Amino acid sequence: MEETKTRRRRSTTEEELEREDSAFEEKGKAEGIETLEITELQEGDTLFIAQGYSNVKVTQNGKVKNVKLPIKSSGVTELIEEFKEKEPKPPKIDQIVKKDSDIGKQLKLTKDTQVKVPDLADEKYVKALNKYESDLGIAILQKGLAVTLKDKEGNEITNPDKKISMLKGMGMSGPQFTQVVQDIRSLTEWTEEELSSFFGQS
């Protein structure tokens, strides 16, 4: 009898998973997202190499234009992992944590206690973090922008610093720069909006 109940529970679970998968795929179709069910992978496949476009808004003479820049994901993940090792760490300072505070409750403190906490406002740390994020963004842009950059003579620019100088010289603003970098990362990372609407996560 117990074995029958166990089998029934398993069957119910499998049915629920099938219904969730079906609903997931239907929602994906509505969002224009194709679901690929993979049963095997073969060496040489390019399944995980992503490419797309970053649509950058530019207003010229009162008219809005969409600059469509080709972007790719190849090598970006490895780049981010390499940079992660260089990410600056904030110094720690002594701080009294109240037992009834959110942190105190998380730590399950029974009395107000002095603990070491990260000093996220430390001036040197903030400066180092800003430089790190800027350097990472520049590196992602250089790696993920799938378009050839040429100088005035028509020669391809390969020097990373000259590439960035050229884009800045063309008038690329901070928000435009940030958007392209985020679009490159979004080729292989779900955005918060996608996680919320498509997967029901928050």
Secondary structure by P-SEA (a helix, b strand, c coil): caaaaaaaaaaaaaaaaaaaaaaaaaaaaaacbbbbbbccccccccccbbbbbbbbbbbcccbbbbbbbbbbccaaaaaaaaacccbbbbbbbbbbbbcccaaaaaaccccbbbbbbbccccaaaaaaaaaaaaaaaaaaaaacccbbbbcccccccccaaaaaaaaaaacccaaaaaaaaaaaaacccccaaaaaaacccc
